[in-house]
Amino acid sequence: MAHALRRATRVVSREYDAALARHGLTIGQFTLLAHIQRMTNPSVQAVADAMFMDQSAMSRGLRPLEKAGLVILRMDPADKRRRFLSVSDAGRIAFDAAAGDWQKVQSRLRDNLGSAEFDMLRKTLLTFERAEAE
């Protein structure tokens, strides 16, 4: 099962990465921007926890976004070890521009699998995610 999931993840990620490349984003970066925007004044750790990422992977994911000026990292004045994230105006523009291409991939995957199977797969994956969170 693990092998099949990893292969499926690579196939699907390639589809999203190809669509998002013209916006200068990968699916991982697009997902990071989405999580940061959905959360209220999140800490780096809170976003990492929400995405089931370790600190090292989170740093690698944030570095190019920060360098491109798409996210802003701020130090917590009360605890210099803690940093908070926000999406910059440029990040919102990039995300909004890429969202249409992301949606096209979603629609293509739904069409290829069929709506019922697509919805069942998503539900199953969310069940795994909830189990991991417990």
C-alpha positions as CSV (number, residue, x, y, z in Angstrom):
1,M,0.0,0.0,0.0
2,A,2.8,2.5,0.9
3,H,4.4,1.9,-2.5
4,A,1.2,2.5,-4.4
5,L,0.4,5.7,-2.3
6,R,3.9,7.1,-3.0
7,R,3.7,6.4,-6.7
8,A,0.2,8.0,-6.9
9,T,1.5,11.0,-5.0
10,R,4.3,11.5,-7.4
11,V,2.0,11.2,-10.4
12,V,-0.5,13.6,-9.0
13,S,2.2,16.0,-7.8
14,R,3.7,16.1,-11.3
15,E,0.3,17.2,-12.7
16,Y,0.0,20.0,-10.2
17,D,3.6,21.1,-10.5
18,A,3.4,21.3,-14.3
19,A,0.3,23.5,-14.1
20,L,1.7,25.7,-11.4
21,A,5.2,26.1,-12.9
22,R,4.2,29.1,-15.0
23,H,3.3,30.9,-11.8
24,G,6.7,30.0,-10.3
25,L,5.2,27.6,-7.7
26,T,5.2,24.0,-6.9
27,I,2.2,22.2,-5.4
28,G,4.0,22.1,-2.0
29,Q,4.5,25.9,-2.1
30,F,0.9,26.5,-3.3
31,T,-0.4,24.3,-0.4
32,L,1.8,26.2,2.1
33,L,0.4,29.5,0.8
34,A,-3.2,28.1,1.1
35,H,-2.6,27.0,4.7
36,I,-1.0,30.2,5.8
37,Q,-3.9,32.3,4.3
38,R,-6.5,30.1,6.0
39,M,-5.0,30.4,9.4
40,T,-5.1,33.5,11.6
41,N,-1.6,34.8,12.3
42,P,-0.1,31.3,12.4
43,S,3.2,30.4,13.9
44,V,5.6,28.4,11.7
45,Q,5.1,25.5,14.1
46,A,1.3,25.7,13.8
47,V,1.5,25.6,10.0
48,A,3.9,22.7,10.2
49,D,1.6,20.8,12.5
50,A,-1.4,21.5,10.3
51,M,0.5,20.1,7.3
52,F,2.1,17.1,9.2
53,M,5.5,18.5,8.4
54,D,8.6,18.5,10.5
55,Q,10.6,21.7,11.2
56,S,13.3,20.9,8.6
57,A,10.8,20.2,5.8
58,M,8.9,23.4,6.7
59,S,12.0,25.5,6.6
60,R,12.9,24.1,3.1
61,G,9.4,24.8,1.9
62,L,9.3,28.4,3.3
63,R,12.8,29.4,2.2
64,P,11.9,30.0,-1.6
65,L,8.6,31.6,-0.7
66,E,10.3,34.1,1.6
67,K,13.1,34.7,-0.9
68,A,10.5,35.4,-3.6
69,G,8.7,37.8,-1.2
70,L,5.5,35.7,-1.1
71,V,5.5,35.1,2.6
72,I,6.6,37.3,5.5
73,L,8.2,35.8,8.6
74,R,8.0,37.9,11.8
75,M,9.7,37.2,15.2
76,D,7.5,36.9,18.3
77,P,8.7,39.8,20.4
78,A,8.0,37.8,23.6
79,D,9.9,34.7,22.4
80,K,12.6,35.2,19.7
81,R,12.6,31.5,18.9
82,R,9.0,31.7,17.7
83,R,8.1,33.1,14.3
84,F,4.8,34.0,12.7
85,L,3.8,33.8,9.1
86,S,1.7,35.9,6.7
87,V,1.2,35.9,3.0
88,S,2.4,39.1,1.4
89,D,0.4,41.1,-1.2
90,A,2.7,39.5,-3.9
91,G,2.0,36.1,-2.4
92,R,-1.8,36.6,-2.5
93,I,-1.5,37.8,-6.2
94,A,0.6,34.7,-7.1
95,F,-1.7,32.4,-5.2
96,D,-4.8,33.8,-6.8
97,A,-3.2,33.6,-10.3
98,A,-2.2,30.0,-9.7
99,A,-5.6,29.0,-8.2
100,G,-7.3,28.7,-11.6
101,D,-4.6,26.3,-12.9
102,W,-4.8,24.3,-9.7
103,Q,-8.6,24.1,-10.2
104,K,-8.1,22.9,-13.8
105,V,-6.0,20.0,-12.5
106,Q,-8.6,19.2,-9.8
107,S,-11.3,19.1,-12.5
108,R,-9.1,16.9,-14.8
109,L,-8.4,14.5,-12.0
110,R,-12.1,14.4,-11.1
111,D,-13.0,13.7,-14.8
112,N,-10.4,11.0,-15.2
113,L,-11.5,9.2,-12.0
114,G,-15.2,10.0,-12.1
115,S,-16.8,12.1,-9.5
116,A,-17.9,9.2,-7.2
117,E,-14.4,7.7,-7.1
118,F,-12.7,11.0,-6.8
119,D,-14.9,11.9,-3.8
120,M,-14.4,8.4,-2.2
121,L,-10.6,8.7,-2.6
122,R,-10.6,12.2,-1.0
123,K,-12.8,11.0,1.8
124,T,-10.5,8.0,2.4
125,L,-7.4,10.2,2.4
126,L,-9.0,12.6,4.9
127,T,-9.8,9.6,7.1
128,F,-6.1,8.7,7.1
129,E,-5.3,12.3,7.9
130,R,-7.7,12.5,10.9
131,A,-6.3,9.2,12.3
132,E,-2.8,10.6,12.1
133,A,-3.9,13.7,14.0
134,E,-5.4,11.7,16.9
